[in-house]
Amino acid sequence: MKTLISWNVNGIRAAEKKGLFDWMAEKNADFVCLQETKAQIEQLNETFTEPEGYKSYFASAEKKGYSGVVTYAKEEPLSVETLNIEEFDAEGRSIILEYPDYKLINCYFPNSQAEGKRIDYKIRFCEAVMEYCDNTVAEGKNIILCGDYNVAHKPIDLAHPKQNEKNPGYLPEERAWMDKFTDAGYIDTFRKYCQDPDRYSWWSYRIKARDRNVGWRIDYFCVNPGFEDRLENADILDQVMGSDHCPVELVIK
C-alpha cells in the first residue's frame, strides 16, 4: 500500500510553526503534496527542503509570498516537470512526478476571484491540466491528479450551494469543467468511497466556519479509469488543523 496526502497549507512557513513536519513524520505517508506554499526555495532552510525520509520537489511563483506547490516523496521519480506553460509556471501552479506506472500531478488551481475576475485564466488552467492528463493516459500511463481545485463540484460539496452560485469556486463555468472532467471518466476518489454530505476540506477563517462545519469540499484526488482497481481508500482528514484547509488522503495498492 502507498498513502498519498494533499493539503493546501496556506503558507508553508506558517504551517511549519503549527507542527507541519512533526505531523508528516507521524503520518509517514509515501507522498505529501502541498499547495499554496507562498515561498521561494531560496527562502527556505533544510527543515523545508530535506525533511527526514523525503526528497522535495518545489515549483514556486515568481511573486514572493504567493501560490506555489511542493511534493515530498519517499521514492525518487523517473522525471520531474511542470505543465511547462509560462502563464501557469510563473505562478508555481504545478509539479509533476513520473513513476513507472503513473504520474503524480500536484496542482494549485487558480481562484476565479470575486465577480469571476480570473475565471478565464482559471478555465485555461483547467483545460491545460485536462489536456496533460488526456495525453498521459493516451501514452499508456496512469495519472493521479491532486490538489486544491478551488471548485466545489456538486451541491453536496458545500454547505450553502444556493447562496454561492455567483461566488468563486462555485461558478457555473467551474462546475461545468468539473462535469466535463468527470464525464470523461476521471474518478473523484473521495466520492467513490463516501456519499455523505457535510464532508468538507476548506472553511472560511472569517466567520469561524470550521466550528460550525460551514465548509466546502474543494481539495481532491482524481485518477483515470484505468487506475481504479489500484484504489484502496480515500478520505478527508478533517480533524487535522494548521490551515483553513485540511488534508485529503488517498491509499493505493
C-alpha positions as CSV (number, residue, x, y, z in Angstrom):
1,M,0.0,0.0,0.0
2,K,1.0,3.6,-0.6
3,T,-0.5,6.6,1.2
4,L,-0.7,10.0,-0.5
5,I,-1.6,13.3,1.2
6,S,-2.7,16.5,-0.5
7,W,-3.0,19.7,1.6
8,N,-3.3,23.4,0.9
9,V,-1.2,24.7,3.8
10,N,-1.9,28.4,3.3
11,G,1.8,29.2,3.7
12,I,4.4,26.5,4.4
13,R,6.4,28.7,6.8
14,A,3.2,29.4,8.9
15,A,2.3,25.7,8.7
16,E,5.8,24.7,9.9
17,K,5.3,26.8,13.0
18,K,2.0,24.9,13.6
19,G,3.7,21.5,13.5
20,L,3.5,20.5,9.8
21,F,6.7,18.5,9.8
22,D,6.0,16.8,13.1
23,W,2.7,15.7,11.7
24,M,4.3,14.5,8.5
25,A,6.8,12.4,10.5
26,E,4.0,10.9,12.5
27,K,1.7,10.3,9.4
28,N,4.6,8.7,7.5
29,A,2.8,9.0,4.1
30,D,4.7,8.0,0.9
31,F,3.8,11.3,-0.7
32,V,2.8,14.7,0.7
33,C,1.7,17.2,-1.9
34,L,1.3,20.7,-0.6
35,Q,-0.3,23.8,-2.3
36,E,-0.1,27.5,-1.6
37,T,3.3,27.3,-0.1
38,K,3.8,31.0,-0.5
39,A,7.6,30.6,-0.6
40,Q,10.5,30.5,-3.0
41,I,13.0,27.8,-2.3
42,E,15.9,30.2,-1.5
43,Q,13.8,31.5,1.4
44,L,13.7,28.0,3.0
45,N,16.2,26.0,5.0
46,E,16.7,22.3,5.1
47,T,13.7,21.8,7.5
48,F,11.6,22.5,4.5
49,T,13.8,21.2,1.7
50,E,15.1,18.0,3.4
51,P,12.6,16.7,5.9
52,E,13.7,13.3,7.2
53,G,12.9,10.5,4.8
54,Y,11.7,12.7,1.9
55,K,13.1,14.3,-1.3
56,S,11.4,17.6,-2.1
57,Y,10.3,19.0,-5.5
58,F,9.2,22.6,-5.5
59,A,7.6,24.9,-8.0
60,S,7.4,28.5,-6.8
61,A,5.7,31.6,-8.1
62,E,7.9,34.5,-9.4
63,K,5.9,36.8,-7.0
64,K,7.1,36.4,-3.4
65,G,4.6,35.1,-0.8
66,Y,2.2,33.8,-3.4
67,S,0.9,30.5,-4.7
68,G,3.5,27.6,-5.2
69,V,3.5,23.9,-4.7
70,V,5.8,21.2,-3.4
71,T,5.7,17.4,-3.4
72,Y,7.6,15.4,-0.8
73,A,8.3,11.9,-2.0
74,K,10.0,8.9,-0.3
75,E,10.7,7.3,-3.7
76,E,12.8,9.2,-6.3
77,P,10.8,9.8,-9.5
78,L,12.0,9.0,-13.0
79,S,11.4,12.6,-14.0
80,V,10.1,15.9,-12.7
81,E,8.4,18.6,-14.7
82,T,5.6,21.2,-14.7
83,L,2.8,21.9,-17.1
84,N,5.5,23.9,-19.0
85,I,3.1,26.7,-19.8
86,E,4.6,30.1,-18.9
87,E,1.5,31.8,-17.6
88,F,0.9,28.9,-15.1
89,D,4.6,28.1,-14.3
90,A,5.1,31.8,-13.4
91,E,2.6,31.3,-10.6
92,G,4.1,27.9,-9.4
93,R,0.8,26.1,-10.2
94,S,2.1,22.5,-10.8
95,I,4.7,19.9,-10.1
96,I,4.6,16.5,-11.8
97,L,6.5,13.4,-10.7
98,E,6.8,10.4,-13.0
99,Y,7.0,6.9,-11.8
100,P,7.0,3.6,-13.8
101,D,3.2,3.2,-13.8
102,Y,1.7,6.6,-13.1
103,K,2.3,10.3,-13.0
104,L,1.6,12.2,-9.7
105,I,0.3,15.7,-10.7
106,N,0.2,18.2,-7.8
107,C,-1.7,21.4,-8.8
108,Y,-2.9,24.6,-7.1
109,F,-5.8,25.6,-9.3
110,P,-6.4,29.3,-9.6
111,N,-9.1,31.1,-7.6
112,S,-11.6,32.6,-10.0
113,Q,-11.9,35.6,-7.7
114,A,-14.7,38.0,-6.9
115,E,-17.1,38.5,-9.8
116,G,-15.2,35.9,-11.8
117,K,-12.3,38.3,-12.4
118,R,-9.9,35.4,-13.2
119,I,-12.4,32.9,-14.5
120,D,-10.8,32.9,-18.0
121,Y,-7.3,32.2,-16.5
122,K,-8.8,29.5,-14.2
123,I,-10.6,27.7,-17.1
124,R,-7.4,27.9,-19.3
125,F,-5.5,26.2,-16.5
126,C,-8.3,23.6,-16.0
127,E,-8.2,22.8,-19.8
128,A,-4.4,22.6,-19.8
129,V,-4.4,20.2,-16.9
130,M,-7.1,18.0,-18.6
131,E,-5.1,18.0,-21.8
132,Y,-2.0,16.9,-20.0
133,C,-4.0,14.1,-18.3
134,D,-5.5,13.0,-21.6
135,N,-2.2,12.9,-23.3
136,T,-0.6,11.0,-20.5
137,V,-3.3,8.4,-20.5
138,A,-3.1,8.2,-24.3
139,E,0.6,7.3,-23.9
140,G,-0.5,4.3,-21.7
141,K,0.3,5.8,-18.3
142,N,-2.0,6.4,-15.4
143,I,-2.5,9.8,-13.6
144,I,-3.1,10.8,-10.1
145,L,-4.2,14.4,-10.1
146,C,-4.3,16.0,-6.6
147,G,-4.5,19.4,-5.2
148,D,-6.7,22.4,-4.3
149,Y,-9.0,22.5,-7.3
150,N,-10.8,25.6,-5.9
151,V,-14.1,24.2,-7.1
152,A,-17.0,22.6,-5.2
153,H,-18.4,20.3,-7.9
154,K,-21.9,19.4,-6.7
155,P,-24.4,20.9,-4.2
156,I,-23.4,18.2,-1.7
157,D,-19.8,19.6,-1.8
158,L,-20.6,22.9,0.1
159,A,-22.8,23.9,3.0
160,H,-24.8,26.6,1.2
161,P,-25.0,25.9,-2.5
162,K,-27.9,28.2,-3.4
163,Q,-26.3,31.2,-1.8
164,N,-23.0,30.6,-3.5
165,E,-24.0,30.2,-7.1
166,K,-22.4,33.5,-8.1
167,N,-19.3,33.1,-5.9
168,P,-15.8,32.0,-6.9
169,G,-15.4,28.3,-6.5
170,Y,-19.0,27.5,-7.4
171,L,-19.4,29.5,-10.6
172,P,-21.3,27.7,-13.5
173,E,-18.2,27.6,-15.7
174,E,-16.1,25.9,-12.9
175,R,-18.7,23.3,-12.2
176,A,-19.2,22.7,-16.0
177,W,-15.5,22.0,-16.3
178,M,-15.7,19.5,-13.4
179,D,-18.6,17.9,-15.1
180,K,-16.5,17.6,-18.3
181,F,-13.6,16.2,-16.4
182,T,-15.6,13.5,-14.6
183,D,-17.8,12.8,-17.7
184,A,-14.5,11.9,-19.5
185,G,-14.2,9.1,-16.9
186,Y,-11.8,10.7,-14.4
187,I,-12.7,9.4,-10.9
188,D,-13.3,11.7,-7.9
189,T,-11.8,9.2,-5.4
190,F,-13.5,10.5,-2.3
191,R,-17.0,10.2,-3.8
192,K,-16.2,6.6,-4.8
193,Y,-16.0,5.8,-1.1
194,C,-18.2,8.4,0.6
195,Q,-21.6,9.8,-0.5
196,D,-22.2,11.5,2.9
197,P,-23.0,15.3,3.0
198,D,-21.2,17.7,5.4
199,R,-17.7,16.4,4.5
200,Y,-15.6,19.4,3.6
201,S,-11.9,20.3,3.2
202,W,-12.0,24.2,3.5
203,W,-13.7,26.6,5.9
204,S,-13.5,30.4,5.9
205,Y,-11.5,31.9,8.7
206,R,-13.7,35.0,8.6
207,I,-16.9,33.6,10.2
208,K,-15.4,30.8,12.4
209,A,-16.9,28.5,9.8
210,R,-15.0,25.4,10.9
211,D,-16.5,25.5,14.3
212,R,-19.9,25.1,12.7
213,N,-18.7,23.0,9.8
214,V,-19.9,25.6,7.2
215,G,-17.4,24.4,4.6
216,W,-16.6,23.5,1.0
217,R,-15.0,20.4,-0.5
218,I,-12.5,21.8,-2.9
219,D,-9.5,19.5,-2.5
220,Y,-9.4,16.3,-4.5
221,F,-7.5,13.2,-5.6
222,C,-8.7,12.1,-9.1
223,V,-7.5,9.2,-11.2
224,N,-8.1,7.9,-14.7
225,P,-10.5,4.9,-15.1
226,G,-7.6,2.5,-15.8
227,F,-6.2,3.2,-12.3
228,E,-9.5,2.4,-10.4
229,D,-8.5,-1.2,-9.5
230,R,-5.5,0.2,-7.7
231,L,-7.6,2.3,-5.3
232,E,-7.9,1.2,-1.7
233,N,-9.5,4.2,0.1
234,A,-9.9,7.9,0.1
235,D,-10.7,10.2,3.0
236,I,-10.8,13.8,4.3
237,L,-8.7,14.3,7.4
238,D,-10.9,17.0,8.8
239,Q,-9.5,16.6,12.4
240,V,-6.1,17.8,11.3
241,M,-5.6,21.5,12.0
242,G,-3.0,24.0,10.8
243,S,-4.6,25.7,7.8
244,D,-8.0,26.9,6.6
245,H,-7.9,23.6,4.6
246,C,-7.5,20.1,6.0
247,P,-5.5,17.3,4.3
248,V,-7.1,14.8,2.0
249,E,-5.8,11.3,1.6
250,L,-5.6,8.6,-1.0
251,V,-4.5,5.0,-0.3
252,I,-3.5,2.9,-3.3
253,K,-2.4,-0.7,-3.8
